[in-house]
Amino acid sequence: MITLVYLLFVIAAVGEFFLFGMQRTLLAIAYRRKVDGQYLCRQLLPEWFRYIWGVRGLQLLLLLFIMLLSGWKTAFYTLCVTLLLSSFLPVPFTRYYSDIFHRQARRVRVKDEAAGRELKVILKSEGI
Protein backbone atom coordinates (compact mmCIF):
# COMPACT_ATOMS: atom_id res chain seq x y z
CA MET A 1 0.00 0.00 0.00
CA ILE A 2 2.73 2.46 0.96
CA THR A 3 4.57 1.79 -2.32
CA LEU A 4 1.47 2.78 -4.27
CA VAL A 5 1.12 5.97 -2.22
CA TYR A 6 4.77 6.88 -2.87
CA LEU A 7 4.40 6.12 -6.58
CA LEU A 8 1.32 8.35 -6.82
CA PHE A 9 3.13 11.06 -4.88
CA VAL A 10 6.09 10.96 -7.28
CA ILE A 11 3.74 11.16 -10.27
CA ALA A 12 1.94 14.14 -8.71
CA ALA A 13 5.28 15.81 -7.88
CA VAL A 14 6.51 15.41 -11.47
CA GLY A 15 3.21 16.82 -12.74
CA GLU A 16 3.46 19.79 -10.44
CA PHE A 17 7.07 20.38 -11.45
CA PHE A 18 6.05 20.35 -15.11
CA LEU A 19 3.24 22.86 -14.55
CA PHE A 20 5.31 25.05 -12.23
CA GLY A 21 8.14 25.03 -14.77
CA MET A 22 5.76 26.18 -17.47
CA GLN A 23 4.75 29.21 -15.43
CA ARG A 24 8.31 29.90 -14.31
CA THR A 25 9.50 29.82 -17.92
CA LEU A 26 6.94 32.41 -18.99
CA LEU A 27 7.82 34.65 -16.07
CA ALA A 28 11.52 34.42 -16.96
CA ILE A 29 10.72 35.33 -20.57
CA ALA A 30 8.58 38.24 -19.40
CA TYR A 31 11.41 39.49 -17.20
CA ARG A 32 13.99 39.29 -20.00
CA ARG A 33 11.67 40.88 -22.58
CA LYS A 34 10.36 43.51 -20.14
CA VAL A 35 6.77 42.38 -20.73
CA ASP A 36 4.03 42.10 -18.10
CA GLY A 37 4.32 38.60 -16.65
CA GLN A 38 0.62 38.29 -15.87
CA TYR A 39 -0.25 39.19 -19.45
CA LEU A 40 2.16 36.65 -20.88
CA CYS A 41 0.95 33.90 -18.53
CA ARG A 42 -2.71 34.68 -19.26
CA GLN A 43 -2.06 34.48 -23.00
CA LEU A 44 0.29 31.49 -23.22
CA LEU A 45 -0.70 29.17 -20.38
CA PRO A 46 -3.21 26.58 -21.62
CA GLU A 47 -6.73 26.31 -20.21
CA TRP A 48 -5.86 23.09 -18.37
CA PHE A 49 -3.12 24.85 -16.41
CA ARG A 50 -5.61 25.66 -13.65
CA TYR A 51 -5.57 21.98 -12.69
CA ILE A 52 -2.29 22.62 -10.91
CA TRP A 53 -4.38 23.24 -7.80
CA GLY A 54 -5.83 19.75 -8.07
CA VAL A 55 -2.34 18.30 -8.43
CA ARG A 56 -1.17 20.22 -5.35
CA GLY A 57 -4.23 19.07 -3.40
CA LEU A 58 -3.53 15.47 -4.43
CA GLN A 59 0.06 15.86 -3.25
CA LEU A 60 -1.09 17.09 0.16
CA LEU A 61 -3.60 14.25 0.45
CA LEU A 62 -0.89 11.74 -0.42
CA LEU A 63 1.42 13.34 2.14
CA LEU A 64 -1.33 12.82 4.71
CA PHE A 65 -1.50 9.14 3.75
CA ILE A 66 2.28 8.88 4.00
CA MET A 67 2.12 10.45 7.45
CA LEU A 68 -0.60 8.02 8.56
CA LEU A 69 1.19 4.97 7.16
CA SER A 70 4.85 5.82 7.87
CA GLY A 71 4.89 8.60 10.44
CA TRP A 72 5.19 12.36 10.36
CA LYS A 73 8.98 12.40 9.99
CA THR A 74 8.84 10.41 6.78
CA ALA A 75 6.14 12.71 5.40
CA PHE A 76 8.17 15.77 6.39
CA TYR A 77 11.34 14.46 4.73
CA THR A 78 9.37 13.55 1.61
CA LEU A 79 7.99 17.09 1.44
CA CYS A 80 11.46 18.59 1.99
CA VAL A 81 12.98 16.51 -0.80
CA THR A 82 10.33 17.58 -3.30
CA LEU A 83 10.65 21.25 -2.30
CA LEU A 84 14.43 21.14 -2.64
CA LEU A 85 14.30 19.41 -6.01
CA SER A 86 11.75 21.85 -7.40
CA SER A 87 13.85 24.77 -6.19
CA PHE A 88 17.15 23.68 -7.71
CA LEU A 89 16.33 21.64 -10.82
CA PRO A 90 16.60 23.68 -14.02
CA VAL A 91 13.60 24.02 -16.29
CA PRO A 92 14.33 22.88 -19.88
CA PHE A 93 11.60 24.96 -21.48
CA THR A 94 12.45 24.72 -25.16
CA ARG A 95 11.96 20.99 -25.43
CA TYR A 96 8.87 20.51 -23.27
CA TYR A 97 6.91 23.73 -23.47
CA SER A 98 7.48 25.13 -26.95
CA ASP A 99 4.63 23.21 -28.61
CA ILE A 100 2.22 24.27 -25.89
CA PHE A 101 3.25 27.93 -26.11
CA HIS A 102 3.06 28.01 -29.92
CA ARG A 103 -0.36 26.36 -29.87
CA GLN A 104 -1.60 28.97 -27.42
CA ALA A 105 -0.11 31.79 -29.51
CA ARG A 106 -2.02 30.46 -32.55
CA ARG A 107 -5.25 30.44 -30.52
CA VAL A 108 -4.64 34.02 -29.43
CA ARG A 109 -3.90 35.02 -33.03
CA VAL A 110 -7.31 33.74 -34.13
CA LYS A 111 -8.98 36.10 -31.64
CA ASP A 112 -6.55 39.02 -31.90
CA GLU A 113 -4.15 39.16 -34.85
CA ALA A 114 -1.82 41.80 -33.37
CA ALA A 115 -1.51 40.10 -29.97
CA GLY A 116 -0.89 36.72 -31.59
CA ARG A 117 1.80 38.17 -33.81
CA GLU A 118 3.44 39.85 -30.81
CA LEU A 119 3.47 36.55 -28.89
CA LYS A 120 5.04 34.76 -31.88
CA VAL A 121 7.78 37.41 -32.03
CA ILE A 122 8.47 36.99 -28.31
CA LEU A 123 8.67 33.20 -28.60
CA LYS A 124 10.86 33.37 -31.69
CA SER A 125 13.24 35.87 -30.10
CA GLU A 126 13.59 33.54 -27.11
CA GLY A 127 14.48 30.61 -29.36
CA ILE A 128 11.30 28.71 -28.55
Number of C-alpha atoms within 10 A of each C-alpha: 8 12 9 9 16 16 13 15 24 16 14 21 21 15 15 20 20 19 20 15 20 24 20 16 18 23 19 12 19 18 12 10 13 9 13 12 18 12 12 17 18 11 18 22 20 16 10 8 12 11 12 17 11 12 19 15 13 16 20 16 14 20 21 15 19 22 16 13 14 12 12 15 11 15 20 13 11 17 16 12 12 15 13 10 12 18 10 8 10 9 17 12 16 14 9 13 20 15 12 13 24 18 14 19 24 18 16 18 17 11 10 12 13 12 16 21 15 13 21 19 12 17 18 11 11 12 9 15
